[in-house]
Amino acid sequence: MQNLIRTVVLLLAASLITGCSYFGVYKRDIPQGNLITQDMVSQLHPGMSREQVAYIMGTPLMEAPFSSDQWDYVFYLDEAYGGAVEKRLTLTFDNDQLVDIAKSGDIDSDIELNQDSGPGPAVEGAGESASMPHVGPSGI
């Protein structure tokens, strides 16, 4: 019996010392910036107003510091078990009309962001059923 207790204590101590590295380290994909999809870019064309562009693309991550005639949309994804994906879309305006669209990175490939995978807390709103009733501030 004492051998069994010693073995269990030794195994527990060894697992605490190693930090449970036997199971591996959990990693997540880290997306940053504005998500840029091929569908969004295909809707852009010269002559569009700033409001139309903002409706399609959302607000830009960056505006040129000395002139508001350039909007930059930047997306960066650090994949947990892979490389990194970088996309950049620079839109230039003249008299509030879109005049130039400059692309860099692999704009043509869409990226699927999986928010509900792996351990950890669930992302708010992820996996909610459409049949669930909405509860307002009054609790009804």
Secondary structure, 3 states (H helix, E strand, C coil): CHHHHHHHHHHHHHHHHHCCHHHCCCCCCEEEECCCCHHHHHCCCCCCEHHHHHHHHCCCCEECCCCCCEEEEEEEEECCCCCEEEEEEEEEEECCEEEEEEEEECCCCCCCCCCCCCCCCCCCCCCCCCCCCCCCCCCC
